[in-house]
Amino acid sequence: MRLLNASGCLDALTAPGVARSLDGFVTKTITPLPREGNAPPRIAETAYGMLNAIGLANPGRERFLAEALPQLRELGVPLWISVGGFVAADYAETCAALEDVEALELNLSCPNVDEAADSAAEIVAACRAVTALPLYAKLSAAHPDLSEVARAVAAAGADGLSLVNTLRGMALHPRTHEPVLARGQGGLSGPSLKPVALAAVHTCYAATKLPIVGMGGVAAGRDVVDLVACGARDVALGTILFSDPDAPTRVRVEIGDADLDEVFGTAHESAAVHA
């Protein structure tokens, strides 16, 4: 089991020590052109987790390849590049420009941009045609039939799945009752996302048997064990990294001597018993 970060939850160049405590670093999503993202305020804490409406802010593909990627390579950590766009060609062109990295994570599920992307399977197929690198499709648990989407991206050439992204949510000012975020709504992450993540991983592993990076509400060793039991081969830390940068080391200690190979998939055995 590899411990990663969720895309957008860690700046490896600002916190290289945290990045090196992981088994791989996942970049913020890269789009073909630079994006400033949404207007502030675009982060809000709630009693249920964190809302963000960053909007894929990033320097764009050209600058990332020329400036950021060489610096990231110096960290000596396996790199996963999160790739974004708004049509299949956007994703494919970025994938074609990348080499000598651990994997490519296709962000097919960001709730904080208005542009509608092509279908998930079409994007995966376009990327598969231009790269031999491992492709992980990051899906949204909000889809009404997640197993159908998982099977479609598997058939299109995905090597694995990343589950889950944030879910759309909103917070209001207590006095004015106006939205806290300038955009109005944003993506909810944090502890409340864990049951959603468990269900998504369980569903998609049963549907495809693909390798899965599980994420969503991971804050302790028990959360890792639960995701592995549902079918995750690897696990990513997200919101917890904002409040506890030492979480990767602590979580490993909390996992302790647990035999994750023995735990893997046991939630499916339990489901079969109770069916």
Buried (B, 14 or more C-beta within 10 A) or exposed (E): BBBBBBBBBBBBEEBBEBBEBBBBBBBBBBBBEEBEBBEEBBBBBBEEBBBBBBBBBBBBBEEBBEEBBEEBEEBEBBBBBBBBBBBBEBBBBBBEBBEEBBBBBBBBBBBBBEEEBBBBBBBBBBBBEBBEBBBBBBBBBBBEEBBEBBBBBBEBBBBBBBBBBBBBBBBEEEEEEEBBBEBEBBBBBBBBBBEBBBBBBBBBBBBBEBBBBBBBBBBBBBBBBBBBBBBBBBBBBBBBBBEBBEBBBBBBEBBEEBEBEEBBBBBBEEEEEEE
